[in-house]
Amino acid sequence: QVQLVESGGGLVQAGGSLRLSCAASGRYAMGWFRQAPGKERDIVAASSWSGTITYYPNSVKGRFTISRDNAKNTVYLQMNSLKPEDTAVYYCAARATAISPGRSPSEYDYWGQGTQVTVSS
C-alpha cells in the first residue's frame, strides 16, 4: 500500500512563492498535477526516482521545480512567481511500475488527497 500525504498549499499573492510537500516512500517516479474547476488534470512537473529525468510543461517551466529528498521520503514542488492562473488543487502522484516520469494522469497509480493553491491578484 502506498500512501501519499500532501501539504503546503494555501493562499498567496501573485508573484509569491509556495512549496508543496508530498510524503512518499518507495522507489517511484513522481509527478505533480493540478486541476482547476471545470478543467482537466494536467501535469506540472515530473521526476524519476533519482531526479535525473525531469519534465515541466511550458506553462510552468522556469517557475516550478520538482525535487526529492529520498532520505526523508519527500517530494517537493517549489512554485515561484505564482500567477492567478496557477490557482488549482495540486496533487502528487506515484508510478508503481516504472521509475521514469510519465506525463499523463493515467500513467500514475497512487495519488495524494490534493492541496488547494490559490493565487490572488
N, C-alpha and C positions, 0 to 999 in steps of 0.2 A: 504494500500500500504506500502510495506517495501522497504526502500532504504538503501543499504549498500555502504559505501564510504570508500575505502581503501587508505592507504598512507604508506610511509616508505620504499618503495623499492629503489633500487639503485645499485651502483657498489661497491663491497668490495673485498679486497684481501682474499685469503684463510687463514683461521684461525681467521678472523674477525667476527664481530657481526652486526646484524641489528635487529631492532624491527619494525614489521609491526603493523599498527593500522587499525581497522575497526569500523567505527561509525555505530552502530546497536541498534536501540531502539526496545523494546519489550522483552517479556519473552520467548526467543527462545533458544534451543540448537544451538550451533555454531560449525562450523568446518572451518579448513583451508585446502586448497587443493593446489596442484601445478601441472603445466603441462608444460613440455618441448616440443620443436618442435618434431613432429613425435611420441610422446608418449601419453599414456592415462593420464587422470586427476586422480591423486592419492591423498589420504588423507595424511596429515602430522600431524594433530592434531585435536582433537575434545573435546568439553566440554559441559556438561549440563549447564543449566542456572545458577545454584547455584555454579558450579565449582566443585561439589563433585565428579562427574564422569568425568574422562578424558581418552583419548586414544592417543597413539602415536605408529606409526609403528616402527619396529626395526631400520629402516634406519635413523631415527632422534632421537630416544629415548636417553635421556641424553644430547642432544644438543639443542633441541627445547622445548619451554614451552608455553603453551596457558594459558592466564589469562584473567580475566574480571574485569572491573570496572563498575558495574551496575549503580552506581550513575552518571557516565559520559556517560553511554550507549556506552561503547567502549570495544572491544575485542582486545587483543594483541597477537602477536606471536613473542616471543623473540627467536632469532636464534643465537646461539653461535657456535664457532668452525666450521665456514662455509667451505664447500668444493666445488670445481668446479662442482661436480655433483649435487649440490643443485641449480644450475642455472635453472631458470624456471620462468614462470609467476605464481604468487601466488594469490589465490582467497580466500576471506572469503565467507561463506555461512550460511544460517539460515534455520532451520526446522520450518515450520509453525504450525504443528500439534502435536509436541512432544517436550518434554524438554530433553529427553535422546539423547545422541550424536550418530548419525549414522556414518558409515564408508564408505559409498558409495555415489558418487555424486548424484545418483538417489534419495536418501533419503532427499535431500535438495531442498528447494523450491525457495529460493531467493539468488541471487549471486551479489557480487561486480563486479566491472569492471576489476579487476585484476591489479597487480602491478609487474613490472619486477624486479627480483633479479638476478644479475649477479655476480658470484664469479670468480675472476681471479686467476691464478696460481702465 
